[in-house]
Amino acid sequence: MRYKTDIADLLDSDLLALDQVRLVRYRSASQYDDPVKIHYGMLAEDVHAANPILTTTTKLSILDGVDLDVPDWVQYERFIPLLIEQGRRDRKRIAALEARLQ
């Protein structure tokens, strides 16, 4: 809590991005990557549309005084808390369903 403020539990709406993003395989167009190697991941544009918190953006000036936030890359580590929370909820739901079967 030393470096955090406005701490709150995750909302159901925070988890929606997990179902909304498209998982893809691709070859990188970056000059720093091997163009033959296959990568797995998500498209920054899709992730940004689902939840902008999960991406890093660059401001792009398109007109005088008009800036547009353009997604640059996916912040994969920001998915970790969402995945942990979804896993917890799934385990609780499975336990409840198993209890009903007994």
N, CA, C and O atoms as a GROMACS GRO file, in nm:
protein
  408
    1MET      N    1   0.082  -0.119   0.000
    1MET     CA    2   0.000   0.000   0.000
    1MET      C    3   0.087   0.126   0.000
    1MET      O    4   0.037   0.238  -0.009
    2ARG      N    5   0.213   0.105   0.010
    2ARG     CA    6   0.304   0.218   0.015
    2ARG      C    7   0.301   0.301  -0.114
    2ARG      O    8   0.313   0.423  -0.109
    3TYR      N    9   0.284   0.235  -0.228
    3TYR     CA   10   0.288   0.305  -0.356
    3TYR      C   11   0.155   0.300  -0.431
    3TYR      O   12   0.151   0.328  -0.550
    4LYS      N   13   0.047   0.265  -0.362
    4LYS     CA   14  -0.083   0.251  -0.427
    4LYS      C   15  -0.188   0.336  -0.356
    4LYS      O   16  -0.184   0.352  -0.234
    5THR      N   17  -0.281   0.390  -0.435
    5THR     CA   18  -0.394   0.463  -0.379
    5THR      C   19  -0.521   0.412  -0.444
    5THR      O   20  -0.514   0.338  -0.543
    6ASP      N   21  -0.635   0.449  -0.391
    6ASP     CA   22  -0.765   0.411  -0.448
    6ASP      C   23  -0.776   0.259  -0.468
    6ASP      O   24  -0.822   0.213  -0.572
    7ILE      N   25  -0.733   0.183  -0.369
    7ILE     CA   26  -0.734   0.036  -0.378
    7ILE      C   27  -0.877  -0.015  -0.365
    7ILE      O   28  -0.950   0.025  -0.275
    8ALA      N   29  -0.916  -0.103  -0.457
    8ALA     CA   30  -1.050  -0.161  -0.456
    8ALA      C   31  -1.044  -0.301  -0.516
    8ALA      O   32  -0.953  -0.333  -0.593
    9ASP      N   33  -1.142  -0.384  -0.480
    9ASP     CA   34  -1.151  -0.518  -0.540
    9ASP      C   35  -1.183  -0.506  -0.688
    9ASP      O   36  -1.241  -0.406  -0.732
   10LEU      N   37  -1.145  -0.609  -0.763
   10LEU     CA   38  -1.177  -0.612  -0.905
   10LEU      C   39  -1.328  -0.617  -0.925
   10LEU      O   40  -1.400  -0.677  -0.844
   11LEU      N   41  -1.374  -0.556  -1.030
   11LEU     CA   42  -1.516  -0.558  -1.066
   11LEU      C   43  -1.539  -0.668  -1.169
   11LEU      O   44  -1.446  -0.710  -1.238
   12ASP      N   45  -1.662  -0.713  -1.180
   12ASP     CA   46  -1.697  -0.810  -1.284
   12ASP      C   47  -1.658  -0.755  -1.422
   12ASP      O   48  -1.610  -0.828  -1.507
   13SER      N   49  -1.680  -0.626  -1.441
   13SER     CA   50  -1.650  -0.564  -1.571
   13SER      C   51  -1.500  -0.566  -1.602
   13SER      O   52  -1.462  -0.563  -1.720
   14ASP      N   53  -1.416  -0.571  -1.500
   14ASP     CA   54  -1.271  -0.579  -1.524
   14ASP      C   55  -1.233  -0.710  -1.593
   14ASP      O   56  -1.137  -0.716  -1.670
   15LEU      N   57  -1.310  -0.814  -1.566
   15LEU     CA   58  -1.279  -0.947  -1.619
   15LEU      C   59  -1.330  -0.967  -1.762
   15LEU      O   60  -1.293  -1.064  -1.827
   16LEU      N   61  -1.414  -0.878  -1.810
   16LEU     CA   62  -1.472  -0.895  -1.943
   16LEU      C   63  -1.366  -0.901  -2.053
   16LEU      O   64  -1.386  -0.969  -2.153
   17ALA      N   65  -1.257  -0.831  -2.036
   17ALA     CA   66  -1.152  -0.828  -2.138
   17ALA      C   67  -1.099  -0.968  -2.167
   17ALA      O   68  -1.055  -0.996  -2.278
   18LEU      N   69  -1.103  -1.057  -2.067
   18LEU     CA   70  -1.053  -1.193  -2.087
   18LEU      C   71  -1.130  -1.266  -2.197
   18LEU      O   72  -1.073  -1.347  -2.270
   19ASP      N   73  -1.258  -1.236  -2.209
   19ASP     CA   74  -1.340  -1.302  -2.311
   19ASP      C   75  -1.347  -1.223  -2.441
   19ASP      O   76  -1.390  -1.276  -2.544
   20GLN      N   77  -1.307  -1.097  -2.438
   20GLN     CA   78  -1.323  -1.011  -2.554
   20GLN      C   79  -1.201  -1.005  -2.645
   20GLN      O   80  -1.214  -0.969  -2.763
   21VAL      N   81  -1.084  -1.039  -2.595
   21VAL     CA   82  -0.964  -1.026  -2.677
   21VAL      C   83  -0.944  -1.150  -2.764
   21VAL      O   84  -0.976  -1.263  -2.725
   22ARG      N   85  -0.891  -1.126  -2.880
   22ARG     CA   86  -0.864  -1.234  -2.976
   22ARG      C   87  -0.722  -1.285  -2.954
   22ARG      O   88  -0.627  -1.207  -2.950
   23LEU      N   89  -0.708  -1.415  -2.941
   23LEU     CA   90  -0.577  -1.477  -2.929
   23LEU      C   91  -0.530  -1.516  -3.068
   23LEU      O   92  -0.604  -1.577  -3.145
   24VAL      N   93  -0.405  -1.481  -3.100
   24VAL     CA   94  -0.355  -1.501  -3.236
   24VAL      C   95  -0.215  -1.561  -3.234
   24VAL      O   96  -0.145  -1.560  -3.133
   25ARG      N   97  -0.177  -1.613  -3.349
   25ARG     CA   98  -0.038  -1.648  -3.375
   25ARG      C   99   0.005  -1.560  -3.491
   25ARG      O  100  -0.075  -1.531  -3.580
   26TYR      N  101   0.130  -1.516  -3.490
   26TYR     CA  102   0.174  -1.419  -3.590
   26TYR      C  103   0.326  -1.421  -3.606
   26TYR      O  104   0.398  -1.479  -3.524
   27ARG      N  105   0.371  -1.357  -3.711
   27ARG     CA  106   0.512  -1.329  -3.730
   27ARG      C  107   0.530  -1.179  -3.704
   27ARG      O  108   0.448  -1.097  -3.745
   28SER      N  109   0.637  -1.144  -3.637
   28SER     CA  110   0.662  -1.005  -3.600
   28SER      C  111   0.722  -0.928  -3.717
   28SER      O  112   0.806  -0.980  -3.791
   29ALA      N  113   0.677  -0.805  -3.734
   29ALA     CA  114   0.731  -0.716  -3.836
   29ALA      C  115   0.839  -0.626  -3.778
   29ALA      O  116   0.895  -0.542  -3.849
   30SER      N  117   0.871  -0.642  -3.650
   30SER     CA  118   0.973  -0.560  -3.585
   30SER      C  119   1.111  -0.596  -3.638
   30SER      O  120   1.142  -0.712  -3.662
   31GLN      N  121   1.193  -0.496  -3.655
   31GLN     CA  122   1.330  -0.518  -3.703
   31GLN      C  123   1.414  -0.592  -3.600
   31GLN      O  124   1.521  -0.644  -3.632
   32TYR      N  125   1.366  -0.598  -3.476
   32TYR     CA  126   1.442  -0.663  -3.368
   32TYR      C  127   1.405  -0.809  -3.349
   32TYR      O  128   1.468  -0.879  -3.270
   33ASP      N  129   1.302  -0.856  -3.419
   33ASP     CA  130   1.258  -0.995  -3.406
   33ASP      C  131   1.296  -1.076  -3.529
   33ASP      O  132   1.315  -1.022  -3.638
   34ASP      N  133   1.306  -1.205  -3.510
   34ASP     CA  134   1.329  -1.298  -3.620
   34ASP      C  135   1.201  -1.306  -3.702
   34ASP      O  136   1.098  -1.346  -3.649
   35PRO      N  137   1.204  -1.269  -3.830
   35PRO     CA  138   1.082  -1.267  -3.912
   35PRO      C  139   1.025  -1.405  -3.943
   35PRO      O  140   0.914  -1.416  -3.994
   36VAL      N  141   1.099  -1.509  -3.913
   36VAL     CA  142   1.052  -1.646  -3.939
   36VAL      C  143   0.981  -1.705  -3.817
   36VAL      O  144   0.895  -1.792  -3.830
   37LYS      N  145   1.019  -1.658  -3.700
   37LYS     CA  146   0.967  -1.714  -3.575
   37LYS      C  147   0.818  -1.683  -3.558
   37LYS      O  148   0.772  -1.572  -3.584
   38ILE      N  149   0.744  -1.785  -3.514
   38ILE     CA  150   0.601  -1.768  -3.484
   38ILE      C  151   0.586  -1.724  -3.339
   38ILE      O  152   0.651  -1.778  -3.249
   39HIS      N  153   0.501  -1.625  -3.317
   39HIS     CA  154   0.471  -1.575  -3.183
   39HIS      C  155   0.323  -1.602  -3.153
   39HIS      O  156   0.241  -1.614  -3.244
   40TYR      N  157   0.291  -1.610  -3.025
   40TYR     CA  158   0.153  -1.619  -2.980
   40TYR      C  159   0.124  -1.495  -2.897
   40TYR      O  160   0.210  -1.448  -2.822
   41GLY      N  161   0.005  -1.443  -2.911
   41GLY     CA  162  -0.026  -1.326  -2.832
   41GLY      C  163  -0.162  -1.268  -2.863
   41GLY      O  164  -0.255  -1.340  -2.901
   42MET      N  165  -0.172  -1.137  -2.846
   42MET     CA  166  -0.295  -1.062  -2.870
   42MET      C  167  -0.260  -0.938  -2.949
   42MET      O  168  -0.146  -0.894  -2.948
   43LEU      N  169  -0.358  -0.884  -3.016
   43LEU     CA  170  -0.338  -0.760  -3.091
   43LEU      C  171  -0.366  -0.641  -3.000
   43LEU      O  172  -0.471  -0.634  -2.936
   44ALA      N  173  -0.271  -0.550  -2.994
   44ALA     CA  174  -0.284  -0.434  -2.904
   44ALA      C  175  -0.412  -0.356  -2.931
   44ALA      O  176  -0.475  -0.305  -2.838
   45GLU      N  177  -0.451  -0.347  -3.056
   45GLU     CA  178  -0.573  -0.273  -3.091
   45GLU      C  179  -0.697  -0.340  -3.031
   45GLU      O  180  -0.786  -0.271  -2.980
   46ASP      N  181  -0.704  -0.473  -3.038
   46ASP     CA  182  -0.817  -0.547  -2.980
   46ASP      C  183  -0.820  -0.533  -2.828
   46ASP      O  184  -0.926  -0.509  -2.768
   47VAL      N  185  -0.704  -0.548  -2.766
   47VAL     CA  186  -0.694  -0.539  -2.621
   47VAL      C  187  -0.732  -0.398  -2.575
   47VAL      O  188  -0.806  -0.381  -2.477
   48HIS      N  189  -0.683  -0.298  -2.645
   48HIS     CA  190  -0.714  -0.158  -2.610
   48HIS      C  191  -0.864  -0.132  -2.618
   48HIS      O  192  -0.920  -0.062  -2.534
   49ALA      N  193  -0.930  -0.189  -2.718
   49ALA     CA  194  -1.075  -0.173  -2.732
   49ALA      C  195  -1.149  -0.240  -2.618
   49ALA      O  196  -1.253  -0.190  -2.573
   50ALA      N  197  -1.097  -0.353  -2.570
   50ALA     CA  198  -1.161  -0.426  -2.460
   50ALA      C  199  -1.136  -0.359  -2.325
   50ALA      O  200  -1.227  -0.349  -2.242
   51ASN      N  201  -1.012  -0.313  -2.303
   51ASN     CA  202  -0.977  -0.248  -2.176
   51ASN      C  203  -0.844  -0.174  -2.195
   51ASN      O  204  -0.738  -0.237  -2.195
   52PRO      N  205  -0.847  -0.043  -2.212
   52PRO     CA  206  -0.726   0.035  -2.239
   52PRO      C  207  -0.618   0.024  -2.132
   52PRO      O  208  -0.500   0.049  -2.159
   53ILE      N  209  -0.656  -0.013  -2.010
   53ILE     CA  210  -0.558  -0.028  -1.902
   53ILE      C  211  -0.455  -0.135  -1.935
   53ILE      O  212  -0.343  -0.133  -1.883
   54LEU      N  213  -0.491  -0.228  -2.020
   54LEU     CA  214  -0.406  -0.343  -2.051
   54LEU      C  215  -0.306  -0.316  -2.164
   54LEU      O  216  -0.237  -0.408  -2.207
   55THR      N  217  -0.300  -0.192  -2.212
   55THR     CA  218  -0.207  -0.158  -2.320
   55THR      C  219  -0.125  -0.035  -2.284
   55THR      O  220  -0.158   0.039  -2.192
   56THR      N  221  -0.020  -0.016  -2.358
   56THR     CA  222   0.057   0.108  -2.353
   56THR      C  223   0.028   0.183  -2.482
   56THR      O  224   0.022   0.124  -2.589
   57THR      N  225   0.010   0.314  -2.470
   57THR     CA  226  -0.028   0.393  -2.587
   57THR      C  227   0.072   0.506  -2.612
   57THR      O  228   0.150   0.543  -2.524
   58THR      N  229   0.066   0.557  -2.733
   58THR     CA  230   0.142   0.675  -2.772
   58THR      C  231   0.042   0.778  -2.821
   58THR      O  232  -0.053   0.744  -2.893
   59LYS      N  233   0.062   0.904  -2.783
   59LYS     CA  234  -0.024   1.010  -2.833
   59LYS      C  235   0.019   1.045  -2.974
   59LYS      O  236   0.137   1.071  -3.000
   60LEU      N  237  -0.076   1.045  -3.064
   60LEU     CA  238  -0.052   1.078  -3.204
   60LEU      C  239  -0.134   1.201  -3.238
   60LEU      O  240  -0.257   1.199  -3.227
   61SER      N  241  -0.067   1.308  -3.278
   61SER     CA  242  -0.138   1.431  -3.316
   61SER      C  243  -0.191   1.415  -3.458
   61SER      O  244  -0.114   1.400  -3.553
   62ILE      N  245  -0.324   1.419  -3.470
   62ILE     CA  246  -0.382   1.404  -3.604
   62ILE      C  247  -0.426   1.537  -3.663
   62ILE      O  248  -0.430   1.552  -3.785
   63LEU      N  249  -0.460   1.634  -3.579
   63LEU     CA  250  -0.497   1.769  -3.620
   63LEU      C  251  -0.449   1.866  -3.514
   63LEU      O  252  -0.409   1.823  -3.406
   64ASP      N  253  -0.452   1.994  -3.544
   64ASP     CA  254  -0.415   2.093  -3.442
   64ASP      C  255  -0.502   2.074  -3.318
   64ASP      O  256  -0.624   2.089  -3.324
   65GLY      N  257  -0.438   2.042  -3.208
   65GLY     CA  258  -0.509   2.029  -3.082
   65GLY      C  259  -0.585   1.898  -3.065
   65GLY      O  260  -0.652   1.879  -2.963
   66VAL      N  261  -0.577   1.808  -3.162
   66VAL     CA  262  -0.646   1.680  -3.152
   66VAL      C  263  -0.543   1.568  -3.144
   66VAL      O  264  -0.470   1.541  -3.239
   67ASP      N  265  -0.538   1.505  -3.029
   67ASP     CA  266  -0.447   1.392  -3.007
   67ASP      C  267  -0.526   1.264  -2.998
   67ASP      O  268  -0.639   1.262  -2.947
   68LEU      N  269  -0.467   1.158  -3.046
   68LEU     CA  270  -0.531   1.027  -3.044
   68LEU      C  271  -0.437   0.931  -2.971
   68LEU      O  272  -0.318   0.926  -3.002
   69ASP      N  273  -0.489   0.856  -2.874
   69ASP     CA  274  -0.410   0.752  -2.807
   69ASP      C  275  -0.409   0.628  -2.895
   69ASP      O  276  -0.512   0.565  -2.916
   70VAL      N  277  -0.292   0.594  -2.945
   70VAL     CA  278  -0.278   0.477  -3.033
   70VAL      C  279  -0.210   0.366  -2.953
   70VAL      O  280  -0.103   0.388  -2.897
   71PRO      N  281  -0.271   0.247  -2.947
   71PRO     CA  282  -0.210   0.138  -2.871
   71PRO      C  283  -0.079   0.092  -2.936
   71PRO      O  284  -0.074   0.067  -3.057
   72ASP      N  285   0.025   0.080  -2.855
   72ASP     CA  286   0.155   0.034  -2.903
   72ASP      C  287   0.176  -0.114  -2.877
   72ASP      O  288   0.212  -0.190  -2.967
   73TRP      N  289   0.154  -0.155  -2.752
   73TRP     CA  290   0.174  -0.296  -2.719
   73TRP      C  291   0.087  -0.337  -2.602
   73TRP      O  292   0.035  -0.254  -2.527
   74VAL      N  293   0.074  -0.468  -2.589
   74VAL     CA  294  -0.005  -0.528  -2.480
   74VAL      C  295   0.084  -0.538  -2.357
   74VAL      O  296   0.198  -0.582  -2.365
   75GLN      N  297   0.030  -0.498  -2.244
   75GLN     CA  298   0.099  -0.513  -2.116
   75GLN      C  299   0.055  -0.647  -2.056
   75GLN      O  300  -0.034  -0.652  -1.971
   76TYR      N  301   0.118  -0.754  -2.101
   76TYR     CA  302   0.076  -0.889  -2.063
   76TYR      C  303   0.073  -0.910  -1.912
   76TYR      O  304  -0.013  -0.981  -1.862
   77GLU      N  305   0.166  -0.849  -1.839
   77GLU     CA  306   0.169  -0.869  -1.693
   77GLU      C  307   0.045  -0.814  -1.625
   77GLU      O  308   0.012  -0.855  -1.514
   78ARG      N  309  -0.025  -0.722  -1.690
   78ARG     CA  310  -0.148  -0.666  -1.632
   78ARG      C  311  -0.265  -0.765  -1.640
   78ARG      O  312  -0.368  -0.744  -1.576
   79PHE      N  313  -0.249  -0.870  -1.718
   79PHE     CA  314  -0.351  -0.974  -1.724
   79PHE      C  315  -0.344  -1.068  -1.604
   79PHE      O  316  -0.443  -1.135  -1.573
   80ILE      N  317  -0.232  -1.074  -1.536
   80ILE     CA  318  -0.212  -1.172  -1.429
   80ILE      C  319  -0.318  -1.159  -1.319
   80ILE      O  320  -0.378  -1.261  -1.283
   81PRO      N  321  -0.343  -1.041  -1.263
   81PRO     CA  322  -0.446  -1.033  -1.159
   81PRO      C  323  -0.585  -1.073  -1.210
   81PRO      O  324  -0.663  -1.134  -1.136
   82LEU      N  325  -0.615  -1.041  -1.334
   82LEU     CA  326  -0.745  -1.079  -1.391
   82LEU      C  327  -0.756  -1.230  -1.403
   82LEU      O  328  -0.861  -1.287  -1.371
   83LEU      N  329  -0.650  -1.295  -1.447
   83LEU     CA  330  -0.652  -1.440  -1.461
   83LEU      C  331  -0.660  -1.509  -1.325
   83LEU      O  332  -0.730  -1.609  -1.311
   84ILE      N  333  -0.590  -1.456  -1.225
   84ILE     CA  334  -0.598  -1.513  -1.091
   84ILE      C  335  -0.740  -1.501  -1.037
   84ILE      O  336  -0.794  -1.598  -0.982
   85GLU      N  337  -0.800  -1.384  -1.051
   85GLU     CA  338  -0.937  -1.364  -1.002
   85GLU      C  339  -1.036  -1.454  -1.075
   85GLU      O  340  -1.125  -1.512  -1.013
   86GLN      N  341  -1.021  -1.466  -1.207
   86GLN     CA  342  -1.111  -1.553  -1.282
   86GLN      C  343  -1.095  -1.697  -1.238
   86GLN      O  344  -1.194  -1.770  -1.227
   87GLY      N  345  -0.971  -1.740  -1.213
   87GLY     CA  346  -0.946  -1.875  -1.163
   87GLY      C  347  -1.011  -1.899  -1.027
   87GLY      O  348  -1.069  -2.005  -1.004
   88ARG      N  349  -1.004  -1.802  -0.938
   88ARG     CA  350  -1.069  -1.814  -0.806
   88ARG      C  351  -1.219  -1.828  -0.822
   88ARG      O  352  -1.281  -1.914  -0.758
   89ARG      N  353  -1.278  -1.745  -0.906
   89ARG     CA  354  -1.423  -1.751  -0.927
   89ARG      C  355  -1.464  -1.885  -0.989
   89ARG      O  356  -1.566  -1.943  -0.952
   90ASP      N  357  -1.385  -1.932  -1.083
   90ASP     CA  358  -1.416  -2.061  -1.147
   90ASP      C  359  -1.408  -2.175  -1.046
   90ASP      O  360  -1.494  -2.263  -1.046
   91ARG      N  361  -1.306  -2.174  -0.959
   91ARG     CA  362  -1.293  -2.280  -0.858
   91ARG      C  363  -1.410  -2.278  -0.761
   91ARG      O  364  -1.460  -2.384  -0.722
   92LYS      N  365  -1.456  -2.159  -0.721
   92LYS     CA  366  -1.572  -2.149  -0.632
   92LYS      C  367  -1.697  -2.204  -0.701
   92LYS      O  368  -1.776  -2.276  -0.640
   93ARG      N  369  -1.715  -2.170  -0.828
   93ARG     CA  370  -1.832  -2.216  -0.902
   93ARG      C  371  -1.829  -2.368  -0.919
   93ARG      O  372  -1.931  -2.434  -0.906
   94ILE      N  373  -1.713  -2.422  -0.949
   94ILE     CA  374  -1.698  -2.567  -0.964
   94ILE      C  375  -1.727  -2.637  -0.831
   94ILE      O  376  -1.796  -2.739  -0.828
   95ALA      N  377  -1.674  -2.584  -0.721
   95ALA     CA  378  -1.699  -2.644  -0.589
   95ALA      C  379  -1.848  -2.642  -0.556
   95ALA      O  380  -1.901  -2.739  -0.501
   96ALA      N  381  -1.916  -2.534  -0.589
   96ALA     CA  382  -2.060  -2.526  -0.562
   96ALA      C  383  -2.136  -2.627  -0.646
   96ALA      O  384  -2.229  -2.690  -0.596
   97LEU      N  385  -2.098  -2.644  -0.770
   97LEU     CA  386  -2.164  -2.741  -0.857
   97LEU      C  387  -2.137  -2.884  -0.809
   97LEU      O  388  -2.228  -2.967  -0.810
   98GLU      N  389  -2.014  -2.912  -0.767
   98GLU     CA  390  -1.981  -3.045  -0.715
   98GLU      C  391  -2.059  -3.074  -0.587
   98GLU      O  392  -2.103  -3.187  -0.566
   99ALA      N  393  -2.076  -2.974  -0.502
   99ALA     CA  394  -2.152  -2.991  -0.378
   99ALA      C  395  -2.298  -3.025  -0.408
   99ALA      O  396  -2.359  -3.105  -0.337
  100ARG      N  397  -2.354  -2.965  -0.512
  100ARG     CA  398  -2.492  -2.992  -0.549
  100ARG      C  399  -2.509  -3.134  -0.601
  100ARG      O  400  -2.617  -3.192  -0.589
  101LEU      N  401  -2.404  -3.192  -0.660
  101LEU     CA  402  -2.411  -3.327  -0.714
  101LEU      C  403  -2.402  -3.433  -0.604
  101LEU      O  404  -2.441  -3.547  -0.626
  102GLN      N  405  -2.353  -3.398  -0.488
  102GLN     CA  406  -2.334  -3.498  -0.381
  102GLN      C  407  -2.458  -3.515  -0.298
  102GLN      O  408  -2.460  -3.594  -0.204
   0.00000   0.00000   0.00000
